[in-house]
Amino acid sequence: MQYVFTSEGAKSLGGFGAIGSLFPEAWDWHRFWEMTAFLSIILAFMNILPIPALDGGHVLFLLYEMITRRKPSEKFMIRAEYIGFGILILLMVVANLNDILRWLGYM
């Protein structure tokens, strides 16, 4: 995650355009299912990242509860979810903006 927040890492992010460019121009069932499986594995890995809006964030809070023997306050949990969702939206905007800038020739 640390690499994503550097200038070089932010430039390497790609959104829907980058995902679409992974698939070949000519239709090939085998390649299609390979890329679909690859994208599913990537999404599964990203879902376990400890960002509060994802499953990994829920696991992180459960581990905190198991270690400290007390549940975080409801107010804290709501704020953490909002922050996690904001991080995800920000990453999505940056990734798709990079695709647009690459398409326009600025990157």
N, C-alpha and C positions, 0 to 999 in steps of 0.2 A: 504494500500500500504506500510505502514511503516514496517509491519511484514515481507513482502517479502524481504526486504533489510537487514534483520538480518540473522545470520548464520543458525538458526533453521528454519526460514521461507524459506530460499533458499533450504534447504534439503527437505522440504515438497513439493516443486514444482514437477510436473510431466508433461510429454509431451505425445506424441502419444501412448507410451507403457502404461502409467497410464490410459489413456482414454480407450484403448483396454481392459485393465484388469477389467474395470467396468462392462463389459458385461459378462453374464454367459457363461460357456463352452457349455452347451446344448442349442440349439436354442429354444427361447421362444418369440413369437411375442409380447406379452404383455410387457414383460420386455424390449425388444428391443425398443419399442416405448416410454416407460417410460424414459429410459436412453437417448434417442434421444431428447425428450422434455426437460429433465433436462439439457443436454448439450447446447441446444438452449437458455435456460434461462440464463445459465452462460455466454454464448457468448454475449447475449444482455446486461447483466450487465457490462461486461468488455468493451463493445463498448462505454458506456457512461462515462468511466473514463476520467478525464481531461488530457489525453496524446495527444499532438498535432496531431499525425497521425490518431487518432480515431475521431469519431463523437463528443465525449465529449470535445475534444480539440477545435473543431470548435465552439461549443457552448460557450466555455470559451472565445474565441477571440471575438465572437459576443457580449457577455455580457460586455467585456472590451470596445468594440466599443460603446455600448449603454450608458455605464456609463461615459466614457471620451468624447464622441461625436467626436472622431477622430479614423480613421482606422490605425492599425499598418502598418508599412512600408512593402512593398513587400519583401524586403531583410530579414527582421525579420521573416516574415511568412515562407519563404522558409527555413531559418535556423531552425526554430522551428519544421517544418515538418521533416527535416533530423534528428534532435535530437530525436523526438518522434519515428520515424521509427527505429532509432538505439536502443532505449530502448526496443521496441517490439522485434527486432531481438535478442538482448541480452537475454531477458526473454525466448524466444523460444529456444535458444542454451542452456541456463542453465537448462531448464526443460527437454529437450531431453538428455542432458548429465547426468542428475540425473537418468533418466530411464536406460541409458547404465550402469552407475555405480551400480545401484541396480541389474541389470541383471548379472553383473560380480561378485557381492557379496561384493563390497567395501562399500556399505551403508546399 
